[in-house]
């Protein structure tokens, strides 16, 4: 837990029901498994994308972004909030898409978020970020999707270059421009002209350049597209098979989200005790062989994860 905000997963089911619980209508998230414009177009309309990546904690900040250009004036014309608290970046990124697309008249964010957007409309980015961080509604909905854990770290410290930390940012077309909205940057970043229909084409090279800044063996990225509820298209087109698939997906998401709210440490502990008792009762070195095999399998998994570039400890910033 960090300042009242817990870490949430970059998961389509989590983000879909998070915005649903905030009162947003007819929006869902889809995980993108390829950086392909044609694949992204299949999800149209696409309101924006949420990109999760390993944050380069050892880098020195500069006055210019590594890609695109700072748009100083845009901060007054769109919803852009500075991130003022740890672990809020996922929800802040999706709100950056939602509240700007609501301003364009494409998304119905509901009464509560509309009130929040109106209240913070003339705030500077820093004050808008503080208002977001202190919103009980947004914080409580965000935290309801955090994984339950009996181990709570109340310490606060600055991440170092040795830490594995991750960050969410948003990309969305606003007023004919493709913007990158990152609460850790001082201003919105413009990536050039982009109409709403052009977004699937224009966003792909931007993401490719971003990923290209990392070593070739770095694979820890996740990309979620914010799209219109796909059940609407299925009903409009009379596609019963698609509607059945989407309804089944929703049921699976609900089940997974319910599991996230439960702490299974006690259950696992009791299962492990039962297995240990059974192995000891067998005798003949059964328990010792079982432990040795478990150590070998764990070592093998860690070696495979290391070869793939995986980390052992993750946190959001």
C-alpha positions in Angstrom: 0.0 0.0 0.0 1.3 3.4 -0.8 -0.4 6.6 0.4 -3.8 4.8 0.1 -3.2 3.6 -3.5 -2.5 -0.1 -4.2 -0.8 -1.6 -7.2 -3.2 -3.0 -9.9 -2.5 -5.3 -12.8 -2.4 -4.4 -16.4 -5.3 -6.6 -17.3 -8.2 -6.1 -19.7 -10.7 -7.4 -17.2 -9.4 -5.2 -14.4 -9.5 -2.1 -16.4 -12.9 -2.8 -18.0 -14.7 -3.3 -14.7 -12.7 -0.5 -13.1 -14.2 2.0 -15.5 -17.5 0.3 -15.3 -17.6 0.8 -11.5 -16.7 4.4 -12.0 -19.9 4.9 -14.0 -18.5 4.8 -17.5 -20.8 3.4 -20.2 -20.1 1.1 -23.1 -16.4 1.0 -22.9 -14.0 -2.0 -22.5 -10.3 -2.9 -22.8 -8.7 -5.4 -25.1 -5.1 -6.6 -24.7 -3.2 -6.2 -27.9 -0.8 -9.1 -28.8 0.7 -7.5 -31.9 1.8 -4.0 -33.0 -0.2 -4.2 -36.1 -2.5 -1.4 -37.4 -4.8 -3.8 -39.2 -5.3 -5.8 -36.0 -6.0 -2.6 -34.0 -8.5 -1.4 -36.6 -10.5 -4.6 -36.0 -11.3 -3.1 -32.5 -12.6 0.2 -33.9 -13.6 2.6 -32.6 -10.3 2.8 -30.6 -10.3 5.7 -28.1 -6.7 5.3 -27.0 -4.2 2.8 -25.7 -2.6 2.3 -22.3 1.1 1.2 -22.4 2.9 -0.5 -19.5 6.7 -0.6 -19.6 9.7 -0.9 -17.3 10.5 2.6 -16.1 14.2 3.6 -16.6 14.9 4.7 -13.0 18.6 5.4 -13.7 18.0 7.9 -16.5 18.6 11.6 -16.1 15.6 13.9 -16.8 15.9 16.2 -19.8 14.2 19.4 -21.0 13.0 17.6 -24.2 11.2 14.2 -24.6 13.1 11.4 -26.4 10.3 11.3 -29.0 7.8 13.9 -30.0 7.6 17.5 -28.6 6.2 19.0 -25.5 3.0 20.9 -26.1 3.0 23.6 -23.4 -0.3 25.1 -24.4 -2.2 21.8 -24.7 -2.1 21.4 -20.9 -4.7 24.1 -20.7 -6.9 22.7 -23.4 -7.2 19.0 -22.4 -7.2 16.8 -19.3 -3.6 16.4 -18.2 -2.7 15.6 -14.6 0.7 15.4 -12.9 1.2 12.1 -11.0 1.6 13.1 -7.4 1.4 9.7 -5.7 2.9 6.2 -6.3 0.7 3.3 -7.7 -1.9 5.6 -9.2 -0.5 5.7 -12.7 -2.7 2.9 -14.2 -6.0 4.6 -13.2 -4.5 8.0 -14.1 -3.6 6.7 -17.6 -7.1 5.4 -18.3 -8.7 8.6 -17.0 -6.4 10.6 -19.4 -8.0 8.7 -22.3 -11.6 8.7 -20.9 -11.9 12.4 -19.9 -10.3 13.6 -23.1 -12.5 11.4 -25.3 -15.5 12.5 -23.2 -14.6 16.1 -24.0 -14.6 15.1 -27.7 -18.1 13.7 -27.2 -17.2 10.1 -27.9 -17.5 8.5 -24.5 -20.1 8.8 -21.7 -18.1 8.8 -18.5 -21.1 9.1 -16.2 -22.1 11.8 -13.7 -19.3 11.3 -11.1 -16.4 11.5 -13.5 -18.1 14.3 -15.4 -18.4 16.3 -12.1 -14.7 15.6 -11.4 -13.7 16.8 -14.9 -15.8 19.9 -14.5 -14.4 20.6 -11.0 -10.7 20.3 -12.2 -11.2 21.9 -15.6 -9.2 25.1 -14.9 -6.7 23.5 -12.5 -3.0 23.4 -13.4 -1.6 19.9 -13.9 -0.1 19.6 -10.4 -3.3 20.6 -8.6 -5.4 18.4 -10.9 -3.1 15.5 -10.0 -3.6 16.3 -6.3 -7.4 16.3 -6.8 -7.2 13.0 -8.5 -5.1 11.4 -5.8 -7.4 12.6 -3.1 -10.7 11.5 -4.8 -12.2 8.9 -2.5 -14.4 7.6 -5.3 -11.5 7.0 -7.8 -9.1 5.7 -5.1 -11.7 3.2 -3.6 -12.7 1.8 -7.0 -9.0 1.6 -8.0 -8.1 -0.3 -4.7 -11.0 -2.7 -5.1 -9.1 -4.3 -8.0 -5.8 -4.7 -6.1 -4.7 -8.2 -5.2 -5.3 -9.1 -1.6 -2.2 -9.7 0.4 -1.5 -10.2 4.1 1.9 -8.5 3.7 1.6 -4.7 3.7 4.7 -2.6 3.2 4.1 0.9 4.7 7.6 2.1 3.9 8.2 4.9 1.4 11.4 5.3 -0.6 12.7 6.5 -3.9 13.3 3.8 -6.5 16.9 3.2 -7.5 18.4 1.9 -10.7 18.4 -1.6 -9.1 14.7 -1.7 -8.7 12.2 -3.2 -11.1 9.5 -0.5 -11.4 6.8 -0.2 -14.1 4.8 2.7 -15.3 1.5 3.3 -17.3 1.1 6.0 -19.8 -1.7 6.9 -22.3 -1.8 7.7 -26.0 -5.0 9.2 -27.5 -6.0 11.5 -30.4 -7.3 14.9 -29.2 -8.3 17.8 -31.4 -6.5 16.4 -34.4 -3.2 15.6 -32.6 -1.8 12.3 -31.3 -0.9 13.0 -27.6 1.2 11.0 -25.2 -0.1 11.7 -21.6 2.4 10.8 -18.9 1.9 12.2 -15.4 5.6 12.0 -14.8 6.3 14.4 -17.7 5.8 18.2 -17.2 3.6 18.6 -20.3 1.6 16.6 -22.8 3.8 15.2 -25.6 2.6 15.7 -29.2 3.4 13.1 -31.8 2.0 15.1 -34.7 -1.3 15.4 -36.6 -3.7 12.5 -36.1 -7.5 12.4 -36.7 -9.6 9.9 -34.7 -9.9 7.4 -37.7 -6.1 7.6 -38.3 -5.2 6.7 -34.7 -4.6 2.9 -35.3 -2.2 3.7 -38.1 -0.4 6.6 -36.4 0.1 5.0 -33.0 2.0 1.9 -34.2 5.3 3.6 -35.2 5.2 5.7 -32.0 5.0 2.5 -29.9 7.7 0.8 -32.1 10.1 3.7 -31.5 9.4 3.6 -27.8 10.0 -0.2 -27.5 13.1 0.2 -29.7 14.8 2.2 -27.0 15.1 -0.9 -24.9 17.5 -3.9 -25.3 16.3 -6.5 -27.8 15.8 -9.1 -25.0 13.4 -6.8 -23.1 9.9 -8.2 -23.4 8.2 -6.8 -20.4 5.6 -4.6 -22.1 1.8 -4.6 -22.0 -0.6 -2.8 -24.3 -4.3 -2.3 -23.7 -6.7 -0.7 -26.2 -9.7 1.3 -24.9 -12.6 0.5 -27.3 -16.3 0.5 -27.5 -18.1 -2.4 -25.8 -17.7 -5.2 -28.4 -21.1 -6.6 -27.4 -22.7 -3.5 -29.0 -21.1 -4.4 -32.3 -22.2 -8.0 -32.0 -25.8 -7.0 -31.4 -25.8 -4.4 -34.2 -24.4 -7.0 -36.6 -26.6 -9.8 -35.4 -23.4 -11.9 -34.7 -24.6 -14.3 -32.0 -21.3 -16.2 -31.9 -19.4 -13.0 -31.2 -22.0 -12.0 -28.6 -21.6 -15.4 -26.9 -17.8 -15.0 -26.8 -18.0 -11.5 -25.4 -20.5 -12.5 -22.7 -18.3 -15.5 -21.7 -15.3 -13.2 -21.6 -17.1 -10.9 -19.2 -18.1 -13.9 -16.9 -14.4 -15.0 -16.8 -13.3 -11.4 -16.0 -15.8 -11.2 -13.2 -14.5 -14.5 -11.8 -10.9 -13.5 -12.0 -11.6 -10.1 -10.4 -13.4 -11.9 -7.5 -10.4 -14.1 -6.9 -8.1 -11.0 -6.7 -10.1 -9.8 -3.7 -9.3 -13.0 -1.7 -6.1 -13.9 0.2 -5.3 -17.6 -0.3 -2.1 -17.7 1.9 -3.9 -19.5 4.7 -5.5 -22.0 2.3 -2.1 -22.7 0.6 -0.5 -23.1 4.0 -2.9 -25.8 5.1 -2.6 -27.6 1.8 1.2 -27.6 2.2 1.0 -28.9 5.7 -1.2 -31.8 4.5 1.2 -32.7 1.7 4.2 -32.6 4.1 2.4 -34.9 6.6 1.6 -37.3 3.7 5.2 -37.4 2.5 6.6 -37.9 6.0 4.1 -40.7 6.6 5.3 -42.5 3.4 8.8 -42.7 4.8 11.7 -44.1 2.8 13.1 -40.7 2.0 9.9 -39.6 0.2 9.9 -36.2 1.9 13.5 -35.5 1.2 13.2 -36.4 -2.5 10.1 -34.3 -2.8 11.9 -31.2 -1.4 15.0 -31.8 -3.6 12.8 -32.1 -6.7 11.0 -28.9 -5.8 14.3 -27.0 -5.3 15.5 -28.2 -8.8 12.2 -27.1 -10.5 12.3 -23.7 -8.8 16.0 -23.2 -9.8 15.1 -24.2 -13.4 12.2 -21.7 -13.6 14.4 -18.9 -12.2 17.1 -19.6 -14.8 14.6 -19.6 -17.6 13.1 -16.3 -16.3 16.5 -14.7 -16.1 17.3 -15.7 -19.7 14.0 -14.1 -20.9 14.9 -10.9 -19.0 12.3 -11.3 -16.2 12.6 -9.6 -12.9 11.8 -11.0 -9.4 10.3 -7.9 -7.9 7.8 -5.5 -9.6 6.1 -2.3 -8.5 4.4 0.6 -10.1 5.4 4.2 -9.9 
